[in-house]
Every structure is written in C-alpha cells, then in structure tokens.
Amino acid sequence: MVPHPPHHLVLEPDLLYTGGSLRSGLALTLAGGRIVEVGRADGRGTRLPGRALLPGTVNAHNHAFQSLVRGFGDDLAFADWRDQGIYRYSLGLGPAEVYVGALFAFGEMLTYGVTTVADFFYLHDQGNDNAHAVIRAARDLGIRLVLARAFYDWPRGPAKYRETPDDAARRCLELARSVAGDPLVAVHPAPHSPHAASPAMVEAGAAVSAETGAPLHVHCAEAPYEVEQTRAEHGTTPLRYLDRHGAVTSRTLVVHGCWLDDGEWALLGRAGGKLAYNPSSNMFLGDGITPLRKAIAAGVTVALGTDGGCSNNQVSVFGEMRMAALLQKVAALDSTAMTAAEVFRMGTEGGGTALALPVGRLEAGYRADLVTVDLDHLSMLPPQRAANHLVYALDPRAIREVYVEGRCVYADGDLTGVPRARIAEEVRRVTRGW
C-alpha cells in the first residue's frame, strides 16, 4: 500500500502551474490530502529544485482491462478489432486477471502523470467481483478511481457483459455503498451506449444518477454506424434518444461525441452536460473528429480520455492534450484553432469538473494530486516556453514524482505501491499463450 504523507507538507518548486501559466516564487501547502494554501515561498518548505509542480492529469475515459489486449486489434476494421481483440480475450478474464489488467493500466498511467482515472467497466459476469478487483488494484497503487459501472443489455453482445436493468441498477448501488467514505474511489452509473443500452437500461442508469447525484457516463455518437443504427431502431439521433429517456442532464458525461449534430450540441450545452474527448482513440479506429469548437461554443465542458489500451495503445493524458490540439488544428485548417493552454485545462480541471471531483487545479480546497516535471529535461527546453512544452514536447521521462491525496505514488522511476517489475511479471503470466 502507498504510505501516508506527513500531516503537514510545504512544497517549494522552481515553477508552479497556476492560472494557466508556470510561475516562480510560490509554495504549495498540503494537509489531510488537500491543498490548503498557495502562497509565497519563504525557503522553509521542502525545496524541489529544478522542478515544475503541476496538477495531476485526469483520464476521463478508459477501459483498464483492455490494456491486456494492447496490440491484438491493431490496424483492423472495427468489427474485426472488436471480435478478434476485445471479445476473443476479455471473455476469459476473471477477477484475478481483471486485477492484473487494472494494475497494468493504472500503473502505467501513474508513470505518465495521471492521478485520476474513470474506468468505464462492463466485464460484470452477473456480479461485482470483477469491479471489486479493479477497485483493489487502484487502492494498491494509490490512484484516484471513478468506477463507471456499465449498464449493458445489447442482445448481440456477450453474455458476460449483459444484465437486466433491475440487476444493473441494484448492483451499481451496492457497489457505490461498498466504497462510501473512501476519498479515492467513487462509483458512477454508465449506460453503455445507444446501441448497447435499451430504453429501460438507459432509464435505469438515469435513475441511479438522479438518486445518487453521480455523473452518468455514456458512449454516444462515436461512429457513423451508431447514428444510422439509432435512427433505424429508434427514429432519432443518439443524444436525442438519450434525452427521450431522461439521460441528458447536468450530470451527463458524453464519451466521444464525434457525430453529434448542431442541435445535439445545443441540447447538451443547455443541459449543462460534459464531454470526454478521446482524440487518439477516435483516430485509431477511424471514427471521426469531434468538433470541439462547437462543443465549447454550446457551453459544454470538455475533458480528455485515453480510451482503452487496445484502441489507443497509450494511456497518457499529456499525449491526449497534444493530439487534441493538433487534430483540431488540422480539422479546421487553422493553426490557431486550439491552444496549449486550452487543452491543458481540458486534461486537468476539465476532467475534475466532468467527474464532479475537486481535482485538476493547484488551489486551496482541491485534493493534493500533483506531478513534478524536471525542468532540465531536454524536452522542457528552451525554458522560456515551458508551459507550452508540457503539451507539445513533454517526454514522459521528464515526470519525476506523482502524488495522489498528498501521497507520493511514483518516484525514482518506480511505483511506490506495486513495483513495475511485479506488474510486468503478472502481465506476462496472464497473457502467456495468447
């Protein structure tokens, strides 16, 4: 387990990220897992020479078990990617293997500066044992976890994923009660998608969200086929279908949104909904380009996600910042279309807002989830543009320490909760013979 920090800690880096820029002469005071003050450095705190101190990044959408399948679906058409990768291997995973997959995904994320992850989880196998394995892995590593428990009843999907609406709602509430009071774990309902969640299933997820006040996660308008299928089966578009069944509110977190139309963006914005944008996954699967300027103009808060390890192959939110900016620039044929500061905000405080968590900012009252970066690393030079380098140039090897809830969970090239060598050994064991 990750050791507890001292009761009171003052950190004095060379540069501290606040207000959209890196500033010198500031100190961060931590206590009880929170940031209690951002003030002037006086030389009496713990010095972090040559370091920039940043808010931890927030991965607003992931499927942790899919990291085990990384590489098995590369360069395939969507149906082959799903059937030969996800379906072929995931159906043999039980709690022990799910635990290893979560260790693998979350451990790698920590080395990339991810301090909070939303794991959209659907390997239920008629219970919560697999979900508890994911939670145990997160606790062992010390990462902050949102377990987005999927509501899935697509008749053509694997039986291992499917449940009735009543069972999904009951099990989601049971899982949420089991982690109540844990500052590092939350459970959110997650109707899988318009194609894999029936009207009754969408309504069940919306009811749990209303009862608990938790955000509701849902894949929506990821690819053209989903728009066509939703029109054919329900006579409307994906977000309007969700709205028809009570699932578009201020708690809604739409995942992908590549093919929402202008009216749907307006609908989501009026409701106060959010977007988890996954640029690398959208490119990897050839899904399309989410029009972020339309989302932002409609008032939609944007967060960033990596998606699963077999539809992206990397789990770095810093990497998604870079991809988000570049993809929006090329889509608009305009190099000014998206800035480094905008996508940095999406990958930090945007994620915190989307997940209803006080993370992603170095400000009093926020959780003490932090990343230090080596300012002398070649990827952070020249120093005059260090804030932009975080988005466009950062090499993950420049990340030196990672803190969650004030605890150091990564330092000196290794994880403090579960060593990387042990995770590597377990991944080799689980995938041997695949």
N, C-alpha and C positions, 0 to 999 in steps of 0.2 A: 504494500500500500504506500501511497505517497505521503511523506512525513508532513506534519503540521508546521506552519511557519511560526516565527516568533509572534508574540501578541501584538507587537507594535514595530513597524519597519518603515524607515525613511530611505528612499532610493534617490540618488542624485546622478542622473546620466549626463553625458555631454549635451545631448539634444533630447527633447521630449515632444512627442506629437500631440498638439492640441490646437483647436481652432483651424484645422486644415493645413497646418504647417509645422515644421520642426523648429523648436525654439530652445535657446540655451538659457542657463541660469535658473532652471526650475527643478523643484524636488517634488516627489510623489510620496505621500504618507499613507500607509496601509494599516488597517487594523480590522480584525474579525472577518477577514475575507473581502473587505470593501476598501475602496479609496475614500479616505476621509478628508484629504486636503491636497490641493495643488498649489504650491507656494514657492517662494524664493529659496534657492539653495543657499545654505549657510556654511557648508563644509563639514557639518557634524553628522550627516547621514552616511549611508553605505554608498560609497562612490562607485560609479560604473564608468570608468574612463574608457574613452573610445567607443562608447555605446550610444545608440539611439534607443529610446524607450517608446514603444508603440502600443496601442490597444491590440489585444488578440483578435485574430480574424474569426469570422463566423461563417461556417459552412451551412447554408440554409437548406440544402437538399443533398442527401446521399443515400445509398443502399449499401451498408457496410459489408454484408456477406458477399456482394459482387466483387469485392477486391480479390477473393479467392479465384474468380473466373477471369481475372485480368489476362488479356491476350488470347482467350479462347473464342472470342467473337469478332476479332479484328477484320476489317475490310470485307464484311459480309453484308448482304441485303438484310433489311430489318427482320424479316421472318426467320431467316437462317441464323442471324445473331441471337434472336430470342430462343429458337428451338435447339440450336446446337450449343449455345452457351448457357444462358440462364436456365432454361428448362432441363437441359441434359444433366447439369451438375447440381443445381440447387435442390432438386428433389431427393437427393441422397443425404442432405445435411440434417443432422440432429443438433441438440443443444451444445454438445461438445465441439462440433465443427463450427457452428454459428459463433460460439465464443471465440474461437481462433480467428475466424473471419473478421470479427469486430476488433479484436486485439490488433490484427494486421492493419485494418483501415484506420482505426483511431490512433494507433501508434505512429503510423506514417504521417497522419495529419498533424500531430503534435510537432514532429520534426520540421514541418512546413509552417508552423506558427498558427495553426488552427486551434483555438481554445474552446469553441462551442460548435457542436455538430447536431443537425437534425437528421436522424436516421429514419427514413421512410421504410417501415418494416412490414413485410407481408408473408413471411415464412411461418405461419401460425401453427399449422398442423393440429388444428382443433384445440388450441390452448394458448397458454402464455409462457410455457417453459423456454421456448426459443427467445422470446423477448427478454425474459429474465437473464438469459445468457448474455445478451447484448448489454444489458444494464450492468451486469457483473464485470464485463470487460472494461466498460467506461470507468467504473469505480476503481478497478485495479490500476488503471493508467492515470486517473485523475482528471480526465477531460470532462467538460460540461456537456450533458447529453439531453436532447429532446428526442424521445422515442415517439415518432409519429406512427401510431398503430393503424395499419391499413384496414379499411372496410372493403372487402373484395368478394364478389359473388358472380363473376362472369362465368356462364356455364361452360364456355370453351376453355377456360383456364384450368390449371392443375388443381386437383382436389386438395393438395397440401396448402394451397393459398385460400381456398373458399370457406366461407362461413355463412350462416343465416344472419340477417340484420339484427335480430334479437341477441344472438350469441356474440356478434361483433361488439355491440353496444355494451353488453354485460361484461365482457372480458376487458374491454378498454377501461371501463370504470373500475373494475377490480384491479387492473394494473396501476391505474392512477392512484388508487387508495394505498397500494402497496409501497409507493415511493413518496407519499405525502410527508412533508417535512424535510426531505432531502434537498439541500440547496443546490445540488449539482445535477439532479435528474427531474425531468418533467415528462408527462405523457400527454400527447395531443391526438385527437381523432383525425383520421386521414382517409376519407372515401377515395378509392384508388384513382378513378378517372371516369369520365362519362361513358366510356365503353366497358369498363370493368366493375362499375358500381350501379346496380339497378336503382330505379327511383326510390324504392324502400330503403336501400342501403345508403343512398345519399341523405335521405331524411333522417336515418338513424345516426349518421355521423354529425349532421347539423344539430340534432337534438342533444347529443353529448357535448358538443361545443357550447351550446346555449346553457346547458346545465352546469358545466364546469367553468365556463368563461375562457377556455383554452382556444388558441388558434386552431383553425381547420385547414389541413393541408390537402391539396388535390392536384394531380396532374391534369392539365387542361390545354387543349388545342396545341399539342406538341407537334403533330404532323398532319398533313392534309387528310390522310385517311380517317383520322378521328372526326374531323369536321364533316366529311362526307357520310361517315357511319352514323354520327349523331343526327344529322339531318334525315337520313333514311329511316332510322329507328324511332326518332322522337319528334321529327318535324321542326327542329330548330337547331341553333348552333350550340357549341359546348357550354359556354358560360351562361347563356340564356336557359339552357337545360338545368344547370345547377341552380340558377336563381329561381326557376319554377318550383324547385323542391327545397327552398329555404336555405341554400348553402352559399349565398353571396351576401356577406355582411362585413362589418369592420374587422372581423376575426379571420376572414378568408385569406389564405396564402395560396395563390395560384402558382403552380410549378410549370415553367416553360412559357406558355402563352404565345408561341410563335405565330399562330394563325388566328388570334382574336381579331375581330373586325373593329372598325372605329366605334360603333355603337357599344360593343362589349367593353372596350377600354373606358368609355364614358360611364358605363354601368359599374364597372369595378371601382373606378375613381369616386363616383358618387357614394358608393357603399363604404368607402374608406378601406378597401381591400389592398392587399400587398402582392408582390410578385417575387418569386425565387427564380432568377435568371441563371441559366446554365449554358453559357456560350460554347464551351469546349464540347460538351455532350451533344448539343444541337448541331455542331459542325460534324462531329464524329459519325453521327447517324444520318447525316444529310437531311435533318428535319426542317431547317429554315432559320431565319434571323428574326428574333423578337424585336419589334420596333420600340426601342427604349424611349425615344423622344416622345412618341405618342403616349406611352405609359406615364412618363413624368408629367407631360402636359395635362393629362387627365387627373393628376393628383395621386397617382399610385406610388407607394413606397417600394423601392427596388432593393432586393437583397441578392447575394450571389451564392450559387451552389456548384459543386463539382459533379453532381450525379454519381452514379455507381462506378466502381473501378473497371467495369468492362465496357462502359460507353464513354470513357474519357481517358482512363489509364493513369491519370494523375489526380491527386487529392489536395492540391494547393490552391487556396483562395487567392493568394498573391498571383498565381498563374491565371486564375479566372479574371482578376482585375485587368491584367494585361490583355487577355483575349477579349474581354468585354469592350474595352476601349478601341482596340484595333478593328474588331468586327463591325462595330457601329460606324467607325470612320469609313471603312470600305463600302459598307452598305449605302451610306449617304454620299459617297464620293466626295467627302469633305473631311479634311484632316482636323478640323476644329469641332467635329460633331460630338465628341465625348472627351472629357479631360481626365487627367490622372487624379485630381482631387475628387472628382465626382465618383469614379469607380472605387477609389479607396474608401470613400464613405459608404458605398453600397456593400463592400466586403467587411465592414466593421459595424458601425452604428445602424446601417440599414438592416443588417441581419438581426441585430438586437431588437429593433422595432418590430420586424416581421415575426419574430418568435416570442414577443412580449416579455423580453428579458432585459434587465439593466446591465447590458454588456455592450462593448464596442466603442466606448469613449473613455478617455482618461479625465474623469471629472468626479468631484465629490458625490458620493451616493451610488456610484456604479461599482460593480464587482471588480475585484482586483485580478483581472485576466489580462496578462501583459506579455509582450515579446520584446526581447532586446536584439539589436542588429549591430554587427561590427562595422563601424564607420570607415575602418581602414581596409575592408574587403574590397577587392578591385571592382566588384560590381556596384559599389556605392560611390565610386569616384567619377568625375571631379566632385568635390564636396558641395559646391555652390547649388547644385540641383538635387540634393539628396532626397527630398520628398518625392520628386518625380521618379527617381531611381527605384524607389520602393515598388512602383507599379511596372515600369518599363524595363528595368535592368536587373533587379534583385536575383542573385543566385541563392538558393536555399541554404547553401553552406555559410552564408553570412549570418544566419539566425543562430544566436549563441545560447540564449536561455528562454524558456517559456514558463509562465506562471499561470495557474488557474486557481481562483479563490485565494490568491496570495501564496500558494504553494508552488515551489519550483518542481515542474513535472518533466523538464528536459534541460539538460546542461552537460557540458563537456562531451557533446556528441552522442549522448545516450539518454534513454528514458529513465526516470528515477523510480517508476512504478514497476514496470516489467521490462527487463533488458531486451534490446533489439535482437540480440543473438538468440534468445529463447523464442521470440516471436518467429524468427526466420526458421528455426528448427521445427516449430509446430506447423507452420505453413507447408513446409516440405513434406511433413508426415501426412497431413490431411490430403494433399493433392498428389501424393505418390500414386502412380498408375493411371492418372487421368490422361 
